[in-house]
């Protein structure tokens, strides 16, 4: 490889760094991460609660995944160039 040739990507970390270069992708990643944590938390609450709570189920199984999908869509919405 000569000095004029660009250096090839160095694995998965380089790809992740390239994707999260713009602020919209960072917001989408944070939104997806928080939504996933909330889904897991609400799922554990739903499993361990003694009384059925329909609103926790609505949040965990309908609203949470919708927010997660929106966050994932924001990650890939704009090119990182």
C-alpha positions in Angstrom: 0.0 0.0 0.0 1.4 3.4 -0.9 0.9 6.7 0.9 -1.7 7.9 -1.7 -4.0 4.9 -1.1 -6.5 5.4 1.7 -6.2 3.0 4.6 -8.9 0.4 4.7 -11.3 0.2 7.6 -10.0 -1.5 10.7 -12.9 -3.7 11.7 -16.2 -3.3 13.4 -15.2 -0.3 15.6 -14.3 1.7 12.5 -17.7 1.0 11.0 -19.6 2.0 14.2 -17.5 5.2 14.4 -18.4 5.9 10.7 -22.1 5.4 11.3 -22.3 7.6 14.4 -20.5 10.6 12.9 -23.5 12.8 12.5 -25.7 14.0 15.5 -29.0 12.5 14.1 -27.4 9.0 14.2 -26.2 9.7 17.8 -29.7 10.7 18.9 -31.1 7.6 17.2 -28.6 5.4 18.9 -29.3 6.9 22.3 -33.1 6.6 21.7 -32.8 3.0 20.7 -30.6 2.2 23.7 -33.0 3.8 26.2 -36.0 2.2 24.5 -34.4 -1.2 24.7 -33.5 -0.7 28.4 -37.1 0.4 29.1 -38.5 -2.6 27.3 -36.4 -5.0 29.4 -37.2 -3.2 32.6 -41.0 -3.2 31.9 -40.8 -6.8 30.9 -39.2 -7.7 34.2 -41.8 -5.7 36.1 -44.6 -7.5 34.1 -43.0 -10.9 35.0 -42.6 -10.2 38.7 -45.8 -8.3 39.5 -48.5 -10.1 41.4 -51.4 -8.2 39.8 -51.9 -7.8 36.1 -51.1 -4.3 34.9 -52.4 -3.6 31.4 -50.7 -0.3 31.0 -47.2 -1.8 31.7 -48.0 -4.3 29.0 -49.0 -1.6 26.6 -45.8 0.3 27.2 -43.6 -2.8 27.1 -45.0 -4.5 24.1 -46.5 -1.7 21.9 -45.0 1.7 22.7 -41.5 0.6 23.6 -40.8 -1.4 20.4 -42.2 1.5 18.3 -39.8 3.9 19.9 -37.0 1.4 19.4 -37.8 1.1 15.7 -37.8 4.9 15.4 -34.4 5.1 17.0 -33.0 2.5 14.7 -34.5 4.3 11.7 -32.8 7.5 12.8 -29.4 5.7 12.9 -29.6 4.8 9.2 -31.6 7.9 8.0 -28.7 10.0 6.9 -25.4 9.0 5.3 -22.3 9.6 7.5 -20.4 11.4 4.8 
